[in-house]
Amino acid sequence: MEKTDSDLDPEHQHIMESGFSRTMQIDPRRSRFPCSIVWSPLPVISWFIPFIGHIGICREDGVILDFAGPNFVCVDNFAFGSATRYLQIPKDKCCIPLGQSAYKGEEHYLQDEAGGELRNWDDALLKSTQEFQHRSYSLFTCNCHSFVAHNLNRLSYLSNRWNVVNLAIFILLNGRWVNKTSMLRTILPFVVVFFLGVTLGGFTFLKFWFLFTSVLIGWFLLGTYCFKNLIQL
């Protein structure tokens, strides 16, 4: 007869729960961010617009997955260096009954769009990874934000209406810095470039910066809310 959780002796149950809690611990030194969204600055672009960067999503064991090129999803090799910001997702806010299913063998599941069973967080990420391994990459139409938004929609986290714009705002407002060094790595290049630009270029630099920022942000706003098939998810 199979034992249920209530049949386990207290010591065995404590060991299982302790093991599960350890798997959910953030460990930046090993680049492990279980069930989290992670972010890092992009070369050049983040020097001018520090809130635009590269983004990935992590498995239950903390390994980072990120869409980094045509038909290519990086596994445990974040494309633009170590993560500087992260946001751990409460699994109870997802519609898939994630809980401790990977560790206690719960049988709940949800059907994904293709009819496959999604039994836990990693199942959902695997489905998305397999799909994006057959997609072309484009900074402007199908990028790392598309991959993470696709995963959040598959997980039905809070809603199924994630896109590249509200995802970027969500991380900007709710993400946590990994440490002070990560904060400096993100903000300092922008401060230096902006200071040198204003000092050497004056008003000409400010016009260029405003135009560059407006065009880039405007593209994603229009592509997301006005031309809905332009930016893929």
N, C-alpha and C positions, 0 to 999 in steps of 0.2 A: 504494500500500500504506500502511495507516494505521500511524503510529508509536506505539510503546508508550513507557512512561516510561523504560525502559532504553535506548531508541534516541535519546532527547533528549540534546543536548550538555550538559555539566555546567553551563555558564552559564545556558542556558535553563531547565534543571531547577531551579537555584538561585533564579532569578527567580520561578518558579511557586510554589515552597515558601515563599519570602519573602512573596509576595503573600498566600498562604493564612494564614501566621502572623499577618500584620498584621490580617486580618479577624477574628482570634480575640482581639485585644487588648482589654482593658477600658479604656474611656475615659469616666470619670464626667462630665467637662466637657461632653461631647456626649451624655450619657445613652445610651451604647452599652455593652451588656453581652452579648456574643455567647454564645449557647447557655447562658444563665443564668436563674436564678430571682431576681427582685428583690422588694424589700419596702419599704414606707414606712408610717409611723404614720397612724392614722385620727384625725380630729378627735373629741374628747370620749372615745371608747371607749379609745383608747391613752393618754389622760391618766390613766385609772383602771387599765387593764390594759396595761402597756407592751409585752407580747409578742404582743398581738393587733393586726393591722394589715392593710393592703391589699397584695396580691401579684399579680405578673405573671410572664410567661415571655417570653424574648427569642428573636428569630430569629437566624440565623447571622450576619447583618450587625449584630446588636446592638440592633435596634429592638424596643422593648417592646410586648407585646400584653397587655391586661388586660380582663377582663370587668367592666364598670363600670356597667351598667344594662340594662334590659329590651331584648333583641334588639340589644345594642350591645357590640362589642369595640373598645376604644380601640387605635389604632395610633400609636405614637410620641408619645403624649400621656398619660403616666401620671396617672391620675385624681386622686391626692391629693398632687401635688408630686413632686419628684425622689426617686429611690430612695435609701434610707439604708443598706440592707444588700443583699448579693447573694451568690449561690452559683453558680459556674460548673459546669456539668454535664459530666463527662468523657464524650465521645461514645462511647468504646469500652465504656462500661457499658450502653449501649442496645442492644437487639436488632436495630434497624435498622442495617445496615452503613453508618454515616454517614461516617466517615473524611473523605476529601477529595472525596466524590462530586460535590459541586456544582462542583468546580473541575477535576476530571480525568476526568469523564464515566464513572465506574464504572457498570456495568449491574446491580449487585445491587439487589434490592428486596424488600420484604415486603408481603404483602397485608393491607390494613386490614380492619376489620369489614365494610365495605360492598363489599369486593372490589377496591377501587382500589389502585393501586401507590403505595407510599411509598418513594421513592428517596432521600430525605435528610430532615434535621431539619425544614426548612421545609415540606416536604410534609405532615408530621404536624401541624404547627401550623396549617397552612392548613385541613386537614380539621376540626380542632377548632373553629377560628374560624368556619367556615361553619355548623357545628352550633349553636354558642352564639349566633349571630346570629338564631336562631329560638327562643331560650329566654327565659322570663321571669326577671327578677332578683329575688332575695330574700336579705336578709342572713342569714336563718335556714335557708333550704333550698337555695338555688342561688346561690352567690356567687363571688367571685374565686378562692377556694381550690378550689372545685369545678372551675373552668376549668383551673387549673394541674394539679390532680390528674388530671383527664381527659387532659391532654396527656402527663403522665408515664406514665400507663397505656398510652396509645397508642404511646409510644416504647418501652415495656417497660423503663424505666430501673430497674435492680436487681430489680424485680419488677413485677407488674401489680396490686398491691394498695394503691395510694395512695388516701388519703382526706383529708378536711379536717383531721383530728386529727393523723395521723402526719406530714402535710406541714408543719403548723405547728410541730410539735416538731422536725422535721428542719431547718427554717430557723433556729429558735431556737438549736439546738445547733451548727449548722455554718456559718451565714451569717457573712459578713465585713462589717465596717463599711466604708462607702465612704471616710469620713474622720472626723476628730475632730468636725467641725461636725455631721455626720450623727448621730453618737452623742449629742451634746448635744441636737439637735433631737428625738430620740426619748425620751431619759431625763429631761431637765430639766423638761418639762411635768408628768410624773408626780411628780417630787420636789416641785415647787412645789405642785401640787394636794393631794398627800398631806400635806405639811407644814401647809398652810393648813387642810385638813380636820381634821386631828388637833388643831391649835391652837384652832380656832374651834368645832369640833363635838365633839371628844373621843371618848368611847366611842360616841356616836350615829353619828358618821361611820364609825368602824371597823366597826360593825354593818352600816351601809348598804354599805360597800365590800365586806365579806365576802359579804353576800347577793348583791350585783350580780355579783361575780366568780363565785360558786358557781353562780348560775342560768345565766349565759352559758356557762360552761365545761361545766356539766352538760347543757345542751341539746345541745351538739355531741357530747358523749360518748354520750348516750342515742340521739341521732339517727343516729350513725355505727355504733354497735355493738349497739344493742338494737332499733331500728326502722330497718332498713337501707334502706328505700325513702323515708325521710323527707328525707334530705339527698341531693340529686342530684349525680351525677358525670358 
